Amino acid sequence: MLEVRGLNVAYGESQVLWDVTLDVPAGSVVCLMGRNGVGKTTLLKSIMGLLPARSGRVSFDGTDLVGRRPEERASCGIGYVPQGREIFPNLTVLENLRMGLLGRVRNGDGHGDALEHVFDLFPKLKVLLGRKGGVLSGGEQQQLAIARVLLARPKLLLMDEPTEGIQPSVILQIEDAIERIRAQGIAVLLVEQYLEFAWRLANSYAIMRKGTIVSRGATAELRQDMVRHHLTV
């Protein structure tokens, strides 16, 4: 589904990604691991078109994404839940969700039972519809951010640190939601530091170090000595 080949990305004259190659098959969960500052968020932003690539190729569902704007990539079926959630703090929960529904309208899809589907994943949101996004707890904001993206019906979900600063009970709800959307055929590329969460969810992993992929494979084959070598501070 998603294919990244030889991707190089720089901030000005400072190169951050070096010849990154990565695959996310349809219906899979791939966890992107690595210490802080190794380029994981940069990779997600580049896939989404928020950062231009210096060279390399990104394709999705057979479509070459090079030169396409972020909104065009979203229309192709890529959803992005950024680190820090980036909900609209001055809009209500319902208004935030309606922003996600705009993607369905562009694609000619009606709202139908779309809201009920995300309320089934995150029941708490249904009782918070009139509350401003900025007063929600961190866990509630994360659920809102995920729900908003899902309303556009993505085929691939990019998630950057979804458990960061979240209480354990909400982490379990997010884990359950990811399991359920994967069962619906949605692929997930997950950046995550909480390794137990990643191990439970991911089919495969890729480890980044100094801006490149240094190890990848099936999550079941990820050894503790590899984790210590690449991920511990």
C-alpha positions in Angstrom: 0.0 0.0 0.0 2.6 2.6 1.1 6.0 2.4 -0.4 8.9 4.8 0.5 12.0 4.4 -1.5 15.3 6.2 -1.0 13.8 9.2 0.7 16.1 12.1 1.5 14.7 15.1 3.4 16.5 18.2 4.7 15.7 21.3 6.7 17.6 23.9 4.7 21.1 22.7 4.4 20.8 20.2 7.2 19.8 16.7 6.0 17.6 14.8 8.4 16.5 11.7 6.4 19.0 9.6 4.5 17.8 7.0 1.9 14.8 5.9 3.9 13.0 2.8 2.5 9.8 1.5 4.2 6.7 -0.5 3.3 3.3 -0.5 5.0 1.2 -3.3 3.5 -2.6 -3.0 3.4 -4.4 -3.8 6.6 -1.1 -3.9 8.7 0.2 -2.0 11.7 3.8 -1.0 11.3 5.6 0.5 14.3 8.4 3.1 13.7 10.7 3.1 16.6 13.8 5.1 17.6 15.2 7.5 20.1 14.0 11.1 20.1 15.4 13.3 17.3 16.2 10.5 14.8 13.7 11.6 12.2 10.5 9.7 12.9 8.2 12.7 12.9 10.1 14.1 9.9 9.3 10.9 8.0 5.6 11.1 8.8 5.5 14.7 7.7 7.3 14.0 4.5 4.9 11.1 3.7 2.0 13.5 4.3 3.6 16.2 2.1 4.1 18.7 4.9 7.9 18.6 4.2 9.3 18.4 0.7 11.7 15.6 -0.2 15.1 16.3 -1.6 15.0 13.1 -3.5 13.4 9.6 -3.4 9.9 8.3 -4.0 6.7 7.9 -2.0 3.8 6.0 -3.5 0.4 5.0 -2.1 -1.9 2.5 -3.6 0.1 2.7 -6.9 -0.1 6.5 -7.0 3.1 8.5 -7.1 2.8 11.2 -4.4 5.8 13.2 -5.4 4.8 16.9 -5.9 1.3 16.4 -4.4 0.1 18.7 -1.8 -1.0 17.5 1.7 -4.7 17.9 0.9 -4.2 15.8 -2.3 -2.5 13.1 -0.3 -5.4 13.2 2.2 -7.8 12.8 -0.7 -5.9 9.7 -1.8 -6.7 8.1 1.5 -3.9 9.1 4.0 -4.9 10.4 7.4 -2.5 12.0 9.9 -2.8 12.3 13.6 0.2 14.4 14.6 2.1 14.5 17.8 0.4 17.0 20.1 -3.0 16.2 18.5 -3.5 19.7 16.9 -7.2 19.9 17.4 -9.0 23.2 17.2 -9.1 24.4 20.8 -11.7 27.1 20.3 -14.1 24.8 18.4 -16.5 22.4 20.1 -16.0 18.6 19.8 -18.8 18.5 17.3 -17.3 21.3 15.2 -13.9 19.6 15.3 -15.6 16.4 14.0 -17.4 18.3 11.3 -13.9 19.3 10.0 -13.2 15.6 9.4 -16.5 15.2 7.7 -15.4 17.7 5.0 -13.2 15.0 3.5 -16.2 12.7 3.0 -18.2 15.5 1.3 -15.3 16.2 -1.1 -15.3 12.5 -2.0 -19.0 12.6 -2.7 -19.9 10.6 0.5 -22.7 11.6 2.8 -22.3 11.8 6.6 -24.7 8.8 7.1 -23.8 7.0 10.3 -20.1 8.2 10.2 -20.4 10.0 13.5 -22.0 7.0 15.2 -19.1 4.9 14.0 -16.5 7.1 15.8 -18.8 7.3 18.9 -18.8 3.5 18.9 -15.0 3.6 19.0 -14.8 6.5 21.5 -18.1 6.7 23.4 -16.9 9.6 25.7 -16.9 12.0 22.7 -20.7 11.7 22.4 -21.2 13.3 25.8 -18.7 16.0 25.1 -20.1 17.3 21.8 -20.7 20.8 23.1 -17.4 21.2 25.0 -14.6 23.3 23.5 -11.6 21.2 22.4 -9.2 23.2 24.5 -10.7 22.2 27.8 -10.6 18.5 27.2 -8.1 16.2 28.9 -5.1 15.0 27.0 -6.7 11.6 26.5 -10.0 13.1 25.3 -8.1 15.3 22.9 -6.3 12.3 21.5 -9.5 10.4 21.0 -11.0 13.5 19.2 -7.9 13.8 17.0 -8.1 10.2 15.9 -11.9 10.3 15.4 -11.7 13.5 13.3 -9.2 11.8 10.9 -11.2 8.6 10.7 -14.3 10.5 9.6 -12.5 11.2 6.3 -12.3 7.4 5.7 -8.6 7.0 5.3 -7.0 3.8 4.0 -3.8 4.5 5.8 -3.5 6.2 9.2 -0.2 7.9 10.3 -0.1 8.2 14.1 2.7 10.1 15.9 3.0 9.1 19.6 -0.7 8.5 20.3 0.0 7.4 23.9 2.1 10.3 24.9 0.9 11.8 28.2 -2.2 9.6 28.2 -3.6 7.8 31.2 -3.6 3.9 31.1 -7.3 3.5 30.7 -7.4 5.7 27.7 -4.4 4.0 26.2 -6.4 0.7 26.3 -9.3 2.4 24.5 -7.0 3.7 21.8 -5.4 0.3 21.5 -8.8 -1.3 21.0 -9.8 1.4 18.4 -6.6 0.6 16.4 -7.3 -3.1 16.5 -10.9 -2.5 15.3 -9.9 -0.2 12.4 -7.2 -2.6 11.4 -9.9 -5.3 11.2 -11.7 -3.0 8.8 -8.7 -3.0 6.5 -7.2 0.4 7.5 -3.4 0.2 7.6 -1.5 2.1 10.4 2.0 3.5 10.5 2.6 4.1 14.2 5.4 6.1 15.8 5.5 5.0 19.4 7.9 5.0 22.4 5.6 2.8 24.6 7.0 -0.5 23.4 4.5 -2.8 25.1 1.7 -1.0 23.3 3.6 -1.3 20.0 4.4 -5.0 20.5 0.8 -5.8 21.2 -0.5 -4.0 18.1 2.2 -4.1 15.4 2.7 -6.8 12.8 6.1 -5.4 11.9 8.6 -2.8 13.0 11.2 -0.4 11.7 13.9 1.2 13.8 15.4 4.5 12.9 18.8 5.8 13.9 20.4 9.0 12.7 17.9 9.6 10.0 17.8 6.2 8.4 16.2 2.7 8.9 18.8 0.4 10.6 16.6 -2.6 11.4 13.2 -3.9 10.3 11.2 -7.1 10.4 8.3 -8.9 12.1 7.5 -7.6 15.6 7.6 -11.2 16.9 11.3 -11.3 16.0 12.3 -8.1 17.7 14.8 -9.1 20.4 15.5 -7.4 23.7 19.2 -6.9 22.8 18.1 -5.0 19.7 15.8 -2.8 21.7 18.6 -2.1 24.2 21.1 -1.3 21.4 18.9 1.0 19.4 16.3 2.4 21.7 17.6 2.8 25.3 19.1 6.2 26.2 
